């Protein structure tokens, strides 16, 4: 997360938010664009190599993470839910594999639909929200499992449900969700003020350099 923050600051300083949002409204092209800038800029050999490298790493990482998550969720549905809950611990290996494949197909389809729907959203923001929901769901379960001897399956389901609902509810009532236009307007004002300050500082430096050359 520290590296993501530093890359974001570097992209905002050297690329500017306007150029980033012109390419992608969600700001997801900040890392490839700053890599291209560090390599020498658009149209240069170094810039193209850096851009291709970052894009390849991002693509391979996304494929690995998504495939791992789909396999983990499908295995959980087939083994934990189907075998232990529906079949009462009496598994049929052929049916278990069939359920795992079907669940992987539907989970992948849902992920594709959600990905298309969130195409213009900021990926880092969505990842942080997902981590927040997961952490809020798992924390009470882990805490009670460690320190409460009478903790059972009903408590696990309750802890997961309450934690997830609480986290999602907090997100829904947050300022970004309740009045996003005001948040966007405030952010735009800050960006405009920084741009004006940079322009005035640049003009001041040029004036000082011009006066110095005239005096020389």
C-alpha positions in Angstrom: 0.0 0.0 0.0 2.9 2.4 0.7 4.2 1.8 -2.9 0.7 2.4 -4.3 0.6 5.7 -2.4 4.0 6.8 -3.6 3.2 5.8 -7.2 0.0 7.8 -7.0 1.8 10.9 -5.7 4.4 10.6 -8.4 1.8 10.3 -11.1 -0.1 13.3 -9.7 3.1 15.4 -9.7 4.7 14.4 -13.0 1.7 13.3 -15.1 -1.1 15.5 -13.6 -4.6 14.2 -12.7 -6.1 15.7 -15.8 -3.9 13.6 -18.2 -4.6 10.4 -16.1 -8.3 10.9 -16.1 -8.3 11.8 -19.8 -7.0 8.3 -20.5 -9.1 6.5 -17.8 -11.7 8.1 -15.6 -11.0 5.7 -12.7 -7.3 6.7 -12.6 -6.2 3.1 -13.1 -3.6 4.1 -15.7 -1.5 6.1 -13.3 1.1 3.3 -12.7 1.7 2.5 -16.5 1.8 6.2 -17.3 4.3 7.1 -14.6 6.4 4.1 -15.7 6.4 5.4 -19.3 7.4 8.8 -18.0 10.3 7.4 -16.0 11.5 5.5 -19.0 11.7 8.6 -21.1 8.1 9.5 -22.1 5.7 8.5 -24.8 7.3 7.5 -28.1 10.7 6.6 -26.6 12.2 3.2 -26.5 12.7 3.2 -22.7 9.2 4.6 -22.1 7.7 1.8 -24.3 9.7 -0.9 -22.6 8.8 0.3 -19.1 5.1 0.6 -20.1 5.0 -2.9 -21.6 6.8 -4.3 -18.5 4.3 -2.8 -16.1 1.3 -3.8 -18.2 2.6 -7.4 -18.4 3.2 -7.6 -14.7 -0.2 -6.2 -13.9 -2.0 -8.5 -16.3 -0.2 -11.7 -15.0 -0.8 -10.7 -11.4 -4.5 -10.1 -12.0 -4.9 -13.4 -13.8 -3.1 -15.3 -11.0 -5.1 -13.6 -8.2 -8.4 -14.1 -9.9 -7.8 -17.7 -10.8 -6.6 -18.5 -7.3 -9.7 -16.8 -5.7 -12.1 -18.7 -8.0 -10.4 -22.0 -7.2 -10.5 -21.3 -3.5 -14.2 -20.2 -3.5 -15.3 -23.2 -5.6 -13.5 -25.6 -3.4 -15.1 -24.0 -0.3 -18.6 -24.3 -1.9 -18.0 -27.9 -2.9 -16.3 -29.1 0.2 -17.5 -27.0 3.1 -21.0 -26.2 2.0 -22.1 -29.1 -0.2 -20.3 -32.0 1.5 -20.4 -30.9 5.2 -23.8 -29.1 5.2 -25.9 -30.7 2.5 -24.4 -34.2 2.5 -23.7 -34.3 6.2 -20.0 -35.2 5.7 -20.7 -38.1 3.3 -19.0 -37.0 0.2 -19.4 -38.3 -3.3 -16.1 -37.4 -5.1 -17.7 -37.2 -8.6 -20.6 -35.0 -7.4 -18.1 -32.9 -5.4 -16.0 -32.2 -8.5 -19.1 -31.4 -10.5 -20.3 -28.9 -7.9 -16.8 -27.3 -7.8 -16.8 -26.9 -11.6 -20.3 -25.5 -11.7 -19.6 -23.0 -8.8 -16.3 -21.9 -10.5 -18.3 -21.2 -13.7 -20.9 -19.1 -12.0 -18.5 -17.3 -9.7 -16.3 -16.5 -12.8 -19.4 -15.2 -14.6 -20.4 -13.0 -11.7 -16.9 -11.7 -11.4 -16.9 -10.8 -15.2 -20.2 -9.0 -14.9 -19.1 -7.0 -11.8 -15.8 -6.2 -13.6 -17.6 -4.8 -16.6 -20.0 -2.8 -14.3 -17.0 -1.3 -12.4 -14.9 -0.6 -15.4 -14.6 3.1 -14.8 -14.1 2.8 -11.0 -10.8 3.1 -9.3 -9.4 -0.4 -8.7 -7.4 0.5 -5.6 -10.5 1.9 -4.0 -12.5 -1.3 -4.7 -9.7 -3.5 -3.4 -9.5 -1.5 -0.1 -13.3 -1.9 0.2 -13.1 -5.6 -0.4 -10.3 -5.9 2.3 -12.4 -3.9 4.7 -15.4 -6.2 4.3 -13.2 -9.4 4.6 -11.4 -8.1 7.6 -14.6 -7.0 9.3 -16.2 -10.4 8.6 -13.2 -12.5 9.8 -12.1 -10.5 12.8 -15.0 -11.4 15.1 -14.9 -15.0 14.1 -11.1 -15.3 14.8 -11.4 -13.4 18.1 -14.3 -15.6 19.4 -12.7 -18.8 18.2 -9.6 -18.1 20.1 -11.1 -16.9 23.4 -14.6 -18.4 23.6 -14.8 -22.1 24.2 -18.5 -22.4 23.5 -18.1 -20.8 20.1 -19.8 -23.0 17.4 -20.9 -23.1 13.8 -23.9 -20.8 14.5 -21.6 -18.2 16.0 -19.3 -18.4 13.0 -22.2 -17.7 10.6 -23.5 -14.9 12.8 -20.0 -13.3 13.1 -19.4 -13.4 9.4 -22.8 -12.0 8.6 -22.8 -9.2 11.2 -19.2 -8.2 10.3 -20.0 -8.1 6.6 -23.3 -6.2 7.0 -21.7 -3.7 9.3 -18.8 -3.0 7.0 -21.0 -2.6 3.9 -23.4 -0.4 5.9 -20.6 1.9 7.0 -19.4 2.2 3.4 -23.0 3.0 2.2 -23.3 5.9 4.7 -19.8 7.3 4.0 -19.5 10.7 2.5 -18.2 9.2 -0.8 -21.5 7.3 -1.2 -24.0 9.8 0.3 -22.8 13.0 -1.5 -20.1 12.0 -4.0 -20.6 15.2 -6.1 -19.5 17.4 -3.2 -16.5 15.2 -2.5 -15.5 15.4 -6.2 -16.1 19.2 -6.3 -13.9 19.7 -3.2 -11.1 17.5 -4.8 -11.4 19.5 -8.0 -11.0 22.8 -6.1 -7.8 21.5 -4.4 -6.4 20.4 -7.8 -7.1 23.7 -9.3 -5.5 25.6 -6.4 -2.4 23.4 -6.7 -2.3 24.0 -10.5 -2.5 27.8 -10.0 0.2 27.7 -7.4 2.5 25.7 -9.7 1.8 28.1 -12.6 2.5 31.2 -10.4 5.7 29.6 -9.0 6.8 28.7 -12.6 6.1 32.2 -13.8 8.0 33.7 -10.8 11.1 31.5 -11.5 11.0 32.5 -15.2 10.8 36.2 -14.2 13.8 35.9 -11.9 15.8 34.0 -14.5 15.0 36.7 -17.1 16.0 39.6 -14.8 19.2 37.8 -13.9 20.1 37.4 -17.6 19.2 41.1 -18.3 21.4 42.2 -15.4 24.3 40.1 -16.8 
